[in-house]
Amino acid sequence: MKQTTVHIIGAGLCGLTLAYLLKKKGIKSVVLEANNRIGGRIDTRYADKVGSIEMGATWCNDTHHQLLHLLQELNISYTKQYTTGVSFFETSNANEPQRFSIPDNEAPSYRIDGGTFQLIAALENNLDSGSIQLNEKVCQIKYDQSKIIIETTSGKQIEAGYVVSTLPPNLLVSTVQFEPDLPIDLTTTAQKTHTWMGESIKFGLVYEHPFWKEKGYSGTVFSHVNWVQEMYDHSTNDSTFYALKGFLNGGASTLTPEERRQKIEDQLQRILGDEVKNATHYFEKVWREDPYTFAPYASLIMAHQNNGHPIYTTPLFDNRFFISGSETAREHPGYMEGAIQAAHFCSTFF
Ligand SMILES: Cc1cc2nc3c(=O)[nH]c(=O)nc-3n(C[C@H](O)[C@H](O)[C@H](O)COP(=O)(O)OP(=O)(O)OC[C@H]3O[C@@H](n4cnc5c(N)ncnc54)[C@H](O)[C@@H]3O)c2cc1C
C-alpha cells in the first residue's frame, strides 16, 4: 500500500494501538476523537491521586496473549486480583447470603498496576505529538473518486486516503452518515452487533481502612436479588489505597446518583457491616448515558451478538475504509484483547 496518512476514528484502545503499530511500520496516522479525553471504554478515575478506580475495563487473564505482550513491551506491570477470604452470594432476600471461598488454584484475573489507563497513557506517549485530535466527532464519511472526505461536528472537512473506524459497529451506523450508503447487509449486521458492556453501570467506594479484609472477607459479593450484582476488592497491594468496586443491576439507571449510592450502601451494610457507610469517595458510571459508547439498538439483541462477525474483515470503498474496534475481532471480541487483536489485523492492510 502507498505511504499515506491513515485517519483513525476513535482514541480508545484499538485506535491508539493501531496508531502505535502503524508508527512502528513508519506510517503516519491521525486519530480523531469525539470526546475530550482518550481511552474510550477504558476510564480510570483517581481518588486523591493515591489510587485508581476503574469505571471501564479492568481485568485480563492468561488467554489474553496480545494484551499481555503489549503490557510487557510497554513495561507495564499487573497484579493478580485479590480474592482471599470469605466471599458472599445472595440468592434470596429471605435468607442470609451464602458464604464461599474462591480456590487459590482458580485461573487468575489480573489488574494493571496504577490503573488500566497506564496502557492508554503509554500508547499515547509513543505517538507523535499532535497526532491525536480531541473534541472531533466524526459525523459524515463521503467517498468519491479515490478520496474520502471526513466531516466532523466542529465543521472540519478532512480529505483522507485511508480511514479506519474503531467505533463499536452499532454506534458507527447509528451516528455517522455515509455517502454512498454502506452495503445493506453490513448496516443490518452492525445494527445487531452488541457493544460489550454498553449497558453496564459501575460503582466504586474508597475507604481509609480495608475493614472487609480485617474481618477475613475477600470483598467479593455476587447477588441475584439486589442492586449490587457483582463486586470485588479494588485495593492496591502496597497498603496505600483501599476500595471496593462493582456492577449494578441495569435497572439502577433510572435512579439518581444519590439513590444508587444509598441502595449500594444499604445492601452492602447487611453483608459486610456498618463500616460500609464510611466511604471517603464514591464513583459511578452509567455507560448507556455515554453517547460515545452506547446507541440504542433497533431490536432486542443478546450479549456479544455478532461480535467477531466475518463481515467486518472486508475493506470498503475500494479498500480505503476499514471497520475495526474490539467487537470486530475474531477472538476475544468485546474485550481489551479483542481491541488489540483488531488493531493488529487492521495494521496488516497497510
Ligand atoms: C464497564 C466496562 C467494563 C469492562 N471490563 C472489561 C474487562 O474487565 N476486561 C476487558 O478485557 N474488557 C473490558 N471491557 C471492554 C473494553 O473496555 C473494550 O473492549 C475496549 O476498551 C474497547 O476498545 P475500542 O478501542 O475497540 O473501543 P472504545 O473504547 O469504545 O473506543 C471507541 C472510541 O471512539 C470514540 N468515538 C465514538 N464516536 C465517535 C465519533 N463519532 N467520532 C470520533 N470518535 C468517536 C469514543 O469516544 C472512544 O474513545 C469493559 C468495558 C466496560 C464499558
The ligand as an ORCA input file, in Angstrom:
! r2SCAN-3c Opt
* xyz 0 1
  C     -17.889     -1.127     32.261
  C     -16.934     -1.848     31.368
  C     -16.165     -2.873     31.888
  C     -15.278     -3.568     31.074
  N     -14.474     -4.520     31.635
  C     -13.563     -5.142     30.877
  C     -12.605     -6.003     31.483
  O     -12.591     -6.178     32.712
  N     -11.716     -6.631     30.654
  C     -11.688     -6.423     29.305
  O     -10.842     -7.004     28.629
  N     -12.565     -5.561     28.718
  C     -13.483     -4.915     29.473
  N     -14.326     -4.018     28.909
  C     -14.297     -3.864     27.439
  C     -13.143     -2.967     26.974
  O     -13.234     -1.749     27.641
  C     -13.254     -2.767     25.469
  O     -13.181     -3.996     24.773
  C     -12.169     -1.891     24.851
  O     -11.769     -0.844     25.703
  C     -12.709     -1.362     23.532
  O     -11.747     -0.569     22.881
  P     -12.081      0.007     21.434
  O     -10.989      0.971     21.123
  O     -12.379     -1.072     20.493
  O     -13.473      0.797     21.607
  P     -13.810      2.063     22.509
  O     -13.055      2.056     23.767
  O     -15.305      2.112     22.600
  O     -13.265      3.299     21.650
  C     -14.025      3.969     20.670
  C     -13.592      5.440     20.693
  O     -14.317      6.119     19.670
  C     -14.714      7.401     20.172
  N     -15.851      7.850     19.369
  C     -17.151      7.467     19.448
  N     -17.876      8.091     18.486
  C     -17.010      8.875     17.778
  C     -17.155      9.718     16.653
  N     -18.337      9.889     16.022
  N     -16.062     10.368     16.199
  C     -14.838     10.220     16.816
  N     -14.651      9.402     17.878
  C     -15.716      8.723     18.350
  C     -15.068      7.102     21.622
  O     -15.102      8.264     22.422
  C     -13.945      6.134     22.013
  O     -12.820      6.828     22.503
  C     -15.190     -3.270     29.689
  C     -15.961     -2.234     29.173
  C     -16.808     -1.512     30.000
  C     -17.609     -0.372     29.437
*
